[in-house]
Amino acid sequence: MRPTPDADNGTQYIPVTYYFDGRAGYDIQYLSKDEIIADVLREYGRYICSISGNRNAMVFVDKKSL
């Protein structure tokens, strides 16, 4: 069982976003549930737009086959 954050065990969780490509994320701890959902959908929309253009072709590689 994973520990829950509390003052007794000194564990602290900080909700932040991160990007797979190494860009810095941002703090989301003060966003409401609806704001987090909207943020996820906005970032997903940006991702879809970036891969849908002809200039931004993406290549997917199965690392197991290398």
N, CA, C and O atoms as a GROMACS GRO file, in nm:
protein
  264
    1MET      N    1   0.083  -0.118   0.000
    1MET     CA    2   0.000   0.000   0.000
    1MET      C    3   0.088   0.125   0.000
    1MET      O    4   0.186   0.133   0.075
    2ARG      N    5   0.054   0.221  -0.084
    2ARG     CA    6   0.133   0.343  -0.094
    2ARG      C    7   0.100   0.437   0.021
    2ARG      O    8  -0.015   0.444   0.065
    3PRO      N    9   0.200   0.510   0.070
    3PRO     CA   10   0.173   0.602   0.180
    3PRO      C   11   0.093   0.722   0.132
    3PRO      O   12   0.106   0.767   0.018
    4THR      N   13   0.010   0.773   0.220
    4THR     CA   14  -0.065   0.895   0.189
    4THR      C   15   0.011   1.014   0.247
    4THR      O   16   0.080   0.999   0.347
    5PRO      N   17  -0.001   1.131   0.186
    5PRO     CA   18   0.072   1.246   0.238
    5PRO      C   19   0.015   1.292   0.372
    5PRO      O   20  -0.105   1.316   0.384
    6ASP      N   21   0.100   1.303   0.470
    6ASP     CA   22   0.059   1.358   0.599
    6ASP      C   23   0.182   1.409   0.672
    6ASP      O   24   0.296   1.381   0.634
    7ALA      N   25   0.158   1.484   0.778
    7ALA     CA   26   0.268   1.545   0.852
    7ALA      C   27   0.349   1.442   0.930
    7ALA      O   28   0.465   1.467   0.960
    8ASP      N   29   0.289   1.327   0.963
    8ASP     CA   30   0.358   1.229   1.046
    8ASP      C   31   0.473   1.160   0.974
    8ASP      O   32   0.577   1.135   1.034
    9ASN      N   33   0.454   1.127   0.845
    9ASN     CA   34   0.561   1.053   0.777
    9ASN      C   35   0.648   1.142   0.689
    9ASN      O   36   0.744   1.093   0.629
   10GLY      N   37   0.617   1.270   0.678
   10GLY     CA   38   0.701   1.364   0.604
   10GLY      C   39   0.694   1.350   0.453
   10GLY      O   40   0.773   1.412   0.382
   11THR      N   41   0.601   1.271   0.402
   11THR     CA   42   0.588   1.254   0.258
   11THR      C   43   0.511   1.371   0.200
   11THR      O   44   0.408   1.412   0.253
   12GLN      N   45   0.563   1.424   0.090
   12GLN     CA   46   0.495   1.536   0.025
   12GLN      C   47   0.481   1.505  -0.124
   12GLN      O   48   0.577   1.462  -0.188
   13TYR      N   49   0.362   1.527  -0.176
   13TYR     CA   50   0.336   1.508  -0.318
   13TYR      C   51   0.309   1.644  -0.380
   13TYR      O   52   0.229   1.722  -0.328
   14ILE      N   53   0.375   1.673  -0.491
   14ILE     CA   54   0.355   1.800  -0.560
   14ILE      C   55   0.308   1.770  -0.701
   14ILE      O   56   0.384   1.716  -0.781
   15PRO      N   57   0.182   1.803  -0.733
   15PRO     CA   58   0.129   1.773  -0.866
   15PRO      C   59   0.184   1.872  -0.970
   15PRO      O   60   0.155   1.991  -0.965
   16VAL      N   61   0.262   1.820  -1.061
   16VAL     CA   62   0.316   1.900  -1.170
   16VAL      C   63   0.299   1.825  -1.300
   16VAL      O   64   0.288   1.702  -1.302
   17THR      N   65   0.297   1.898  -1.408
   17THR     CA   66   0.293   1.834  -1.539
   17THR      C   67   0.435   1.813  -1.587
   17THR      O   68   0.529   1.876  -1.536
   18TYR      N   69   0.451   1.726  -1.683
   18TYR     CA   70   0.582   1.707  -1.745
   18TYR      C   71   0.559   1.665  -1.888
   18TYR      O   72   0.451   1.618  -1.925
   19TYR      N   73   0.661   1.682  -1.968
   19TYR     CA   74   0.654   1.647  -2.109
   19TYR      C   75   0.758   1.540  -2.139
   19TYR      O   76   0.870   1.546  -2.089
   20PHE      N   77   0.721   1.446  -2.221
   20PHE     CA   78   0.810   1.336  -2.258
   20PHE      C   79   0.935   1.386  -2.329
   20PHE      O   80   1.041   1.325  -2.318
   21ASP      N   81   0.924   1.497  -2.403
   21ASP     CA   82   1.037   1.546  -2.480
   21ASP      C   83   1.134   1.632  -2.399
   21ASP      O   84   1.228   1.688  -2.455
   22GLY      N   85   1.113   1.642  -2.268
   22GLY     CA   86   1.208   1.711  -2.183
   22GLY      C   87   1.174   1.855  -2.150
   22GLY      O   88   1.243   1.917  -2.069
   23ARG      N   89   1.069   1.910  -2.210
   23ARG     CA   90   1.030   2.047  -2.176
   23ARG      C   91   0.984   2.052  -2.030
   23ARG      O   92   0.933   1.954  -1.976
   24ALA      N   93   1.002   2.167  -1.970
   24ALA     CA   94   0.961   2.184  -1.830
   24ALA      C   95   0.808   2.185  -1.820
   24ALA      O   96   0.740   2.242  -1.905
   25GLY      N   97   0.757   2.122  -1.718
   25GLY     CA   98   0.614   2.121  -1.693
   25GLY      C   99   0.576   2.240  -1.607
   25GLY      O  100   0.651   2.336  -1.596
   26TYR      N  101   0.460   2.234  -1.545
   26TYR     CA  102   0.414   2.343  -1.461
   26TYR      C  103   0.331   2.289  -1.346
   26TYR      O  104   0.277   2.178  -1.353
   27ASP      N  105   0.321   2.369  -1.243
   27ASP     CA  106   0.251   2.333  -1.120
   27ASP      C  107   0.100   2.340  -1.142
   27ASP      O  108   0.049   2.441  -1.191
   28ILE      N  109   0.029   2.235  -1.106
   28ILE     CA  110  -0.117   2.234  -1.122
   28ILE      C  111  -0.190   2.216  -0.988
   28ILE      O  112  -0.310   2.187  -0.987
   29GLN      N  113  -0.120   2.233  -0.877
   29GLN     CA  114  -0.181   2.202  -0.748
   29GLN      C  115  -0.298   2.293  -0.710
   29GLN      O  116  -0.380   2.255  -0.627
   30TYR      N  117  -0.306   2.411  -0.768
   30TYR     CA  118  -0.415   2.501  -0.733
   30TYR      C  119  -0.527   2.503  -0.836
   30TYR      O  120  -0.618   2.585  -0.827
   31LEU      N  121  -0.520   2.414  -0.935
   31LEU     CA  122  -0.626   2.406  -1.035
   31LEU      C  123  -0.740   2.320  -0.982
   31LEU      O  124  -0.718   2.224  -0.907
   32SER      N  125  -0.860   2.353  -1.022
   32SER     CA  126  -0.976   2.271  -0.985
   32SER      C  127  -0.980   2.148  -1.076
   32SER      O  128  -0.906   2.139  -1.174
   33LYS      N  129  -1.066   2.055  -1.043
   33LYS     CA  130  -1.082   1.934  -1.124
   33LYS      C  131  -1.118   1.969  -1.268
   33LYS      O  132  -1.061   1.913  -1.362
   34ASP      N  133  -1.212   2.063  -1.285
   34ASP     CA  134  -1.252   2.103  -1.420
   34ASP      C  135  -1.140   2.172  -1.496
   34ASP      O  136  -1.126   2.154  -1.616
   35GLU      N  137  -1.059   2.251  -1.426
   35GLU     CA  138  -0.946   2.318  -1.490
   35GLU      C  139  -0.840   2.218  -1.534
   35GLU      O  140  -0.778   2.235  -1.639
   36ILE      N  141  -0.818   2.114  -1.454
   36ILE     CA  142  -0.721   2.010  -1.492
   36ILE      C  143  -0.771   1.934  -1.615
   36ILE      O  144  -0.693   1.907  -1.707
   37ILE      N  145  -0.898   1.901  -1.617
   37ILE     CA  146  -0.956   1.833  -1.734
   37ILE      C  147  -0.942   1.920  -1.858
   37ILE      O  148  -0.904   1.871  -1.964
   38ALA      N  149  -0.973   2.049  -1.846
   38ALA     CA  150  -0.961   2.141  -1.959
   38ALA      C  151  -0.816   2.152  -2.005
   38ALA      O  152  -0.790   2.160  -2.125
   39ASP      N  153  -0.722   2.152  -1.911
   39ASP     CA  154  -0.580   2.160  -1.945
   39ASP      C  155  -0.535   2.036  -2.022
   39ASP      O  156  -0.462   2.047  -2.120
   40VAL      N  157  -0.578   1.920  -1.977
   40VAL     CA  158  -0.543   1.795  -2.045
   40VAL      C  159  -0.599   1.794  -2.186
   40VAL      O  160  -0.530   1.758  -2.281
   41LEU      N  161  -0.724   1.835  -2.201
   41LEU     CA  162  -0.786   1.838  -2.333
   41LEU      C  163  -0.717   1.940  -2.425
   41LEU      O  164  -0.700   1.914  -2.544
   42ARG      N  165  -0.678   2.054  -2.370
   42ARG     CA  166  -0.608   2.155  -2.450
   42ARG      C  167  -0.473   2.102  -2.498
   42ARG      O  168  -0.437   2.118  -2.615
   43GLU      N  169  -0.398   2.039  -2.409
   43GLU     CA  170  -0.268   1.984  -2.447
   43GLU      C  171  -0.284   1.871  -2.549
   43GLU      O  172  -0.203   1.859  -2.641
   44TYR      N  173  -0.386   1.789  -2.532
   44TYR     CA  174  -0.412   1.682  -2.628
   44TYR      C  175  -0.447   1.741  -2.765
   44TYR      O  176  -0.402   1.690  -2.868
   45GLY      N  177  -0.527   1.847  -2.766
   45GLY     CA  178  -0.560   1.914  -2.891
   45GLY      C  179  -0.437   1.969  -2.960
   45GLY      O  180  -0.424   1.959  -3.082
   46ARG      N  181  -0.346   2.026  -2.883
   46ARG     CA  182  -0.219   2.076  -2.940
   46ARG      C  183  -0.139   1.961  -2.999
   46ARG      O  184  -0.080   1.974  -3.107
   47TYR      N  185  -0.136   1.850  -2.929
   47TYR     CA  186  -0.063   1.733  -2.978
   47TYR      C  187  -0.122   1.684  -3.110
   47TYR      O  188  -0.048   1.658  -3.205
   48ILE      N  189  -0.254   1.671  -3.117
   48ILE     CA  190  -0.320   1.625  -3.238
   48ILE      C  191  -0.291   1.720  -3.354
   48ILE      O  192  -0.263   1.676  -3.466
   49CYS      N  193  -0.298   1.851  -3.329
   49CYS     CA  194  -0.267   1.948  -3.434
   49CYS      C  195  -0.123   1.936  -3.480
   49CYS      O  196  -0.094   1.949  -3.600
   50SER      N  197  -0.031   1.911  -3.388
   50SER     CA  198   0.110   1.904  -3.426
   50SER      C  199   0.142   1.780  -3.509
   50SER      O  200   0.232   1.785  -3.593
   51ILE      N  201   0.070   1.671  -3.488
   51ILE     CA  202   0.101   1.551  -3.566
   51ILE      C  203   0.017   1.538  -3.692
   51ILE      O  204   0.044   1.453  -3.776
   52SER      N  205  -0.086   1.623  -3.706
   52SER     CA  206  -0.174   1.608  -3.820
   52SER      C  207  -0.125   1.682  -3.944
   52SER      O  208  -0.171   1.653  -4.055
   53GLY      N  209  -0.033   1.774  -3.929
   53GLY     CA  210   0.017   1.849  -4.043
   53GLY      C  211   0.121   1.769  -4.122
   53GLY      O  212   0.190   1.684  -4.066
   54ASN      N  213   0.133   1.796  -4.249
   54ASN     CA  214   0.232   1.727  -4.333
   54ASN      C  215   0.375   1.763  -4.294
   54ASN      O  216   0.466   1.683  -4.313
   55ARG      N  217   0.394   1.883  -4.239
   55ARG     CA  218   0.529   1.924  -4.201
   55ARG      C  219   0.581   1.851  -4.078
   55ARG      O  220   0.702   1.847  -4.055
   56ASN      N  221   0.493   1.794  -4.001
   56ASN     CA  222   0.530   1.734  -3.873
   56ASN      C  223   0.509   1.583  -3.872
   56ASN      O  224   0.446   1.530  -3.780
   57ALA      N  225   0.558   1.515  -3.970
   57ALA     CA  226   0.542   1.370  -3.975
   57ALA      C  227   0.616   1.307  -3.857
   57ALA      O  228   0.727   1.347  -3.824
   58MET      N  229   0.552   1.210  -3.796
   58MET     CA  230   0.614   1.141  -3.683
   58MET      C  231   0.647   0.998  -3.722
   58MET      O  232   0.576   0.935  -3.801
   59VAL      N  233   0.754   0.948  -3.667
   59VAL     CA  234   0.796   0.811  -3.693
   59VAL      C  235   0.789   0.736  -3.560
   59VAL      O  236   0.844   0.780  -3.460
   60PHE      N  237   0.721   0.624  -3.562
   60PHE     CA  238   0.711   0.541  -3.443
   60PHE      C  239   0.798   0.417  -3.464
   60PHE      O  240   0.790   0.352  -3.568
   61VAL      N  241   0.880   0.386  -3.365
   61VAL     CA  242   0.973   0.274  -3.374
   61VAL      C  243   0.946   0.179  -3.259
   61VAL      O  244   0.934   0.221  -3.144
   62ASP      N  245   0.938   0.052  -3.290
   62ASP     CA  246   0.926  -0.049  -3.187
   62ASP      C  247   1.065  -0.084  -3.139
   62ASP      O  248   1.142  -0.147  -3.212
   63LYS      N  249   1.101  -0.043  -3.019
   63LYS     CA  250   1.236  -0.062  -2.966
   63LYS      C  251   1.271  -0.210  -2.949
   63LYS      O  252   1.388  -0.246  -2.947
   64LYS      N  253   1.170  -0.293  -2.937
   64LYS     CA  254   1.195  -0.436  -2.920
   64LYS      C  255   1.255  -0.497  -3.046
   64LYS      O  256   1.327  -0.596  -3.039
   65SER      N  257   1.224  -0.437  -3.162
   65SER     CA  258   1.272  -0.493  -3.288
   65SER      C  259   1.411  -0.444  -3.325
   65SER      O  260   1.468  -0.490  -3.424
   66LEU      N  261   1.467  -0.351  -3.248
   66LEU     CA  262   1.601  -0.298  -3.279
   66LEU      C  263   1.709  -0.387  -3.229
   66LEU      O  264   1.828  -0.357  -3.247
   0.00000   0.00000   0.00000
